[in-house]
Amino acid sequence: MVKETKPAEKAMAESRPVFAKDNFKFMIVGLVLIVIGFLLMLGGSNGDPNTFKPEEVYSFRRITLAPIVIVLGLLTEIYAIMRKPKA
């Protein structure tokens, strides 16, 4: 006796993953870049709340480098999502 398959089961059997393995690699790279960017922003703690050290808060690392790394990570994520897998 031949078992009839339902249309939903047939569609599931014929479907393929949305993202290829390479896309996931790019997604991981983008996520790592974003995390690195946020880690670059960390720090600047001060034991005395009455003093302010602008050289720590407004450093090149926190104001320029970290946002650039985060934006690169986000662009990498967009590329990973939009990239068509190779046939």
Secondary structure, DSSP 8 states (H G I E B T S, - for coil): ------HHHHHHHH---SS-HHHHHHHHHHHHHHHHHHHHH-----S-TT---HHHHT-HIIIIIHHHHHHHHHHHHHHHHH-----
